[in-house]
Amino acid sequence: MRALRYLVLAGLVSAAVSAQAAPVTYKMDPTHTLVLFSWNHFGYSNPTANIGIGDGTIVFDDKDPSKSSVDVTLPLADLDTHVSKLDEHLKKADFLDADKYPTMTFKSTKVQAEGGNKYKVTGDLTVHGVTKPVTLDATLNKSGEHPMMKVQTVGFDAVATLKRSDFGVGAYVPNISDEIKVRITTEASVPKADTAATK
């Protein structure tokens, strides 16, 4: 009888661990997400543009990161350099051509743990109608219940370096650098409706 109880207990523990290990879907918070692009201008300055997310989903499995994924849409209408004339120019046909290509997208194809809280996130980035593979170096900042929203939340930073000419946006190279540095910071939470459904 005691052996049976141990078997039942072991089964319950195993089920609980399996439930905890399941991938969790998080929605990225636009008010706490920055997607920053910076470049060099004639060697004199390094301007930065922020492109806010239109929609972003992170599926994260801390036990098996290979089951994780990222899917993000970035509307160029929200591009902001804090200089209105520069915003207008970047959206014109010689750069991003926002009228013809109004969004940028990133869809991951692989997530790999690098040890500790570090991850390699490889995926397809589509800019200016061109899709190329890119890899983000991501860091998990924190995971847990958000103290204000009372929902499970994760926070990540990520960086990458791209060549804009790879996406057909190579105007004025090399005076305006081909190399673009990308820095992302985000918070993402389990939608409250999903949280209520699991209780």
C-alpha positions, 0 to 999 in steps of 0.5 A: 500500500505504501508503494502504491502511495509513493507511485501516486505521489510520484505521478502527481509530482511528475504531472506538476513538473510537466505542467510548469514546463509547458510553454507560456504565451506572453503578449508584449506590452507596447508601453514598455517595449522599445525597438531602437535602431542606430546608425552613423551619419557621415562620422559625426553623429549616431542618430537613433530611431524607435519603432513601436510594436504593433503586435508582439507575442513571446512563447517562452519555455524556461525548461526547454527554450527550443520550444520558445518563439517570437512573433513581432509586427513593427508599424513604420507609422510609429517610427520616431527619431524625435526629429519630424523631418528625419522621420518623414525622410526615413519613410520615403522611397529612398529609405524604408518606403513606408507607403509601399511597405508599411510594416516590418516583421520578425518571426523566430525560427529557432531559440537556443539557450546559451547558459544562464539567462542568455539566448540566441534567437534566430528568425526571419526579419522582413524589411522593405519587402525583403526577408533575411535571417538574423540572430538576436542575442537575448537576455532574460531580465526577470520572470515572475508575477508583475507586482502591479498587474498580478499576472505572469510577466517576463522581461527581455533585452536583445541586441543585433547588428544588421546591414541595411543594404541586405534589405534593399535600403542601402541609400547613401552608403558609406556616408550613412553607415550600412551597419545598423545596430539594434537594441530591444527591451520589452516586457510581456505578460500573460493576457488576463483572460488567459490567466482567468481561464487557467484558474 
